[in-house]
Amino acid sequence: MAVLSTTFVSNCLGIQDYNRAHQTALVNILSNSPFLAGQATLVNGSVTILSTSVLATSLILLSNASVPSPSTGNELYVSAIVPGVSFTISSTSSTASQTVNYIAI
């Protein structure tokens, strides 16, 4: 039968407490900040998402939900944010037409 030292056990408990504190902090950040997620389709390389919860400091994450067209030279980025009104997702290709996922926090 293995016996764990008090130091080892307290260190493990310390790690659990540390992780729990950071998980709680993340939940607090997400629950106290505007959160928006969805899909949109680019038309001629851009799409504007209307949202009263978007802030100038919002972090907006983007990914392709469909195969990009064109398949090369087509990078997604946020080209504009109007706080409390909208944000615009654009592509480096002015002819891009694809579905994109977005999360704004």
C-alpha positions as a LaTeX table, in Angstrom:
\begin{tabular}{lrrr}
\hline
Residue & $x$ (\AA) & $y$ (\AA) & $z$ (\AA) \\
\hline
Met1 & 0.00 & 0.00 & 0.00 \\
Ala2 & 1.42 & 3.38 & $-1.02$ \\
Val3 & 1.42 & 6.24 & 1.43 \\
Leu4 & 1.36 & 9.78 & 0.06 \\
Ser5 & 3.25 & 12.44 & 1.90 \\
Thr6 & 1.36 & 15.38 & 3.37 \\
Thr7 & 3.33 & 17.72 & 1.11 \\
Phe8 & 2.27 & 15.83 & $-2.03$ \\
Val9 & $-1.38$ & 15.81 & $-1.00$ \\
Ser10 & $-1.39$ & 19.51 & $-0.09$ \\
Asn11 & 0.32 & 20.36 & $-3.40$ \\
Cys12 & $-2.37$ & 18.45 & $-5.28$ \\
Leu13 & $-5.08$ & 20.24 & $-3.36$ \\
Gly14 & $-3.35$ & 23.53 & $-4.14$ \\
Ile15 & $-3.42$ & 22.73 & $-7.86$ \\
Gln16 & $-7.11$ & 21.82 & $-7.68$ \\
Asp17 & $-7.88$ & 25.07 & $-5.86$ \\
Tyr18 & $-5.83$ & 27.00 & $-8.44$ \\
Asn19 & $-7.71$ & 25.38 & $-11.35$ \\
Arg20 & $-11.08$ & 25.89 & $-9.65$ \\
Ala21 & $-10.31$ & 29.60 & $-9.10$ \\
His22 & $-9.41$ & 30.07 & $-12.78$ \\
Gln23 & $-12.50$ & 28.19 & $-13.97$ \\
Thr24 & $-14.63$ & 30.40 & $-11.73$ \\
Ala25 & $-12.91$ & 33.51 & $-13.09$ \\
Leu26 & $-13.60$ & 32.40 & $-16.68$ \\
Val27 & $-17.26$ & 31.75 & $-15.90$ \\
Asn28 & $-17.50$ & 35.20 & $-14.27$ \\
Ile29 & $-15.91$ & 36.86 & $-17.31$ \\
Leu30 & $-18.29$ & 35.11 & $-19.72$ \\
Ser31 & $-21.40$ & 35.69 & $-17.62$ \\
Asn32 & $-20.60$ & 39.37 & $-16.99$ \\
Ser33 & $-19.72$ & 40.26 & $-20.55$ \\
Pro34 & $-21.74$ & 40.35 & $-23.73$ \\
Phe35 & $-21.52$ & 36.99 & $-25.47$ \\
Leu36 & $-22.58$ & 36.38 & $-29.04$ \\
Ala37 & $-22.13$ & 33.35 & $-31.29$ \\
Gly38 & $-23.51$ & 32.34 & $-34.65$ \\
Gln39 & $-23.00$ & 31.76 & $-38.35$ \\
Ala40 & $-23.16$ & 34.16 & $-41.26$ \\
Thr41 & $-22.59$ & 33.96 & $-45.00$ \\
Leu42 & $-20.14$ & 36.24 & $-46.76$ \\
Val43 & $-21.46$ & 37.94 & $-49.88$ \\
Asn44 & $-18.86$ & 39.59 & $-52.09$ \\
Gly45 & $-16.27$ & 39.17 & $-49.35$ \\
Ser46 & $-18.07$ & 40.53 & $-46.28$ \\
Val47 & $-21.05$ & 40.38 & $-43.96$ \\
Thr48 & $-22.23$ & 42.72 & $-41.19$ \\
Ile49 & $-23.57$ & 41.26 & $-37.94$ \\
Leu50 & $-26.00$ & 43.50 & $-36.05$ \\
Ser51 & $-25.60$ & 43.27 & $-32.28$ \\
Thr52 & $-26.25$ & 45.72 & $-29.46$ \\
Ser53 & $-23.86$ & 43.71 & $-27.24$ \\
Val54 & $-20.67$ & 44.17 & $-29.28$ \\
Leu55 & $-18.07$ & 46.42 & $-27.66$ \\
Ala56 & $-15.05$ & 48.21 & $-29.07$ \\
Thr57 & $-12.98$ & 45.84 & $-26.93$ \\
Ser58 & $-14.84$ & 42.66 & $-27.91$ \\
Leu59 & $-12.73$ & 39.66 & $-28.84$ \\
Ile60 & $-14.21$ & 38.16 & $-32.01$ \\
Leu61 & $-13.09$ & 34.70 & $-33.09$ \\
Leu62 & $-13.75$ & 33.51 & $-36.65$ \\
Ser63 & $-13.60$ & 30.17 & $-38.46$ \\
Asn64 & $-14.84$ & 28.73 & $-41.73$ \\
Ala65 & $-18.03$ & 26.68 & $-41.45$ \\
Ser66 & $-17.91$ & 25.72 & $-45.12$ \\
Val67 & $-15.25$ & 25.27 & $-47.77$ \\
Pro68 & $-13.97$ & 28.75 & $-48.65$ \\
Ser69 & $-14.59$ & 30.02 & $-52.15$ \\
Pro70 & $-12.09$ & 30.91 & $-53.52$ \\
Ser71 & $-10.04$ & 28.29 & $-51.69$ \\
Thr72 & $-6.78$ & 30.29 & $-51.63$ \\
Gly73 & $-6.08$ & 33.92 & $-50.71$ \\
Asn74 & $-9.20$ & 33.97 & $-48.58$ \\
Glu75 & $-8.37$ & 34.95 & $-44.97$ \\
Leu76 & $-11.09$ & 36.06 & $-42.54$ \\
Tyr77 & $-10.78$ & 39.14 & $-40.33$ \\
Val78 & $-12.95$ & 41.67 & $-38.48$ \\
Ser79 & $-12.83$ & 44.83 & $-40.58$ \\
Ala80 & $-15.03$ & 47.07 & $-38.44$ \\
Ile81 & $-16.69$ & 47.29 & $-35.03$ \\
Val82 & $-19.36$ & 49.85 & $-34.25$ \\
Pro83 & $-19.88$ & 49.53 & $-30.47$ \\
Gly84 & $-23.46$ & 48.70 & $-29.54$ \\
Val85 & $-24.46$ & 48.38 & $-33.20$ \\
Ser86 & $-22.54$ & 45.87 & $-35.34$ \\
Phe87 & $-19.30$ & 44.30 & $-36.51$ \\
Thr88 & $-18.21$ & 43.36 & $-40.01$ \\
Ile89 & $-16.50$ & 40.13 & $-41.01$ \\
Ser90 & $-14.44$ & 40.42 & $-44.18$ \\
Ser91 & $-12.26$ & 38.26 & $-46.37$ \\
Thr92 & $-9.05$ & 39.14 & $-48.14$ \\
Ser93 & $-10.89$ & 38.02 & $-51.28$ \\
Ser94 & $-13.51$ & 40.49 & $-52.49$ \\
Thr95 & $-15.38$ & 37.62 & $-54.20$ \\
Ala96 & $-15.52$ & 35.30 & $-51.17$ \\
Ser97 & $-18.80$ & 33.54 & $-50.50$ \\
Gln98 & $-18.78$ & 31.07 & $-47.63$ \\
Thr99 & $-20.37$ & 30.44 & $-44.27$ \\
Val100 & $-18.35$ & 31.54 & $-41.25$ \\
Asn101 & $-18.67$ & 30.86 & $-37.52$ \\
Tyr102 & $-18.15$ & 33.69 & $-35.05$ \\
Ile103 & $-17.92$ & 34.06 & $-31.29$ \\
Ala104 & $-17.75$ & 37.53 & $-29.75$ \\
Ile105 & $-16.91$ & 37.99 & $-26.08$ \\
\hline
\end{tabular}
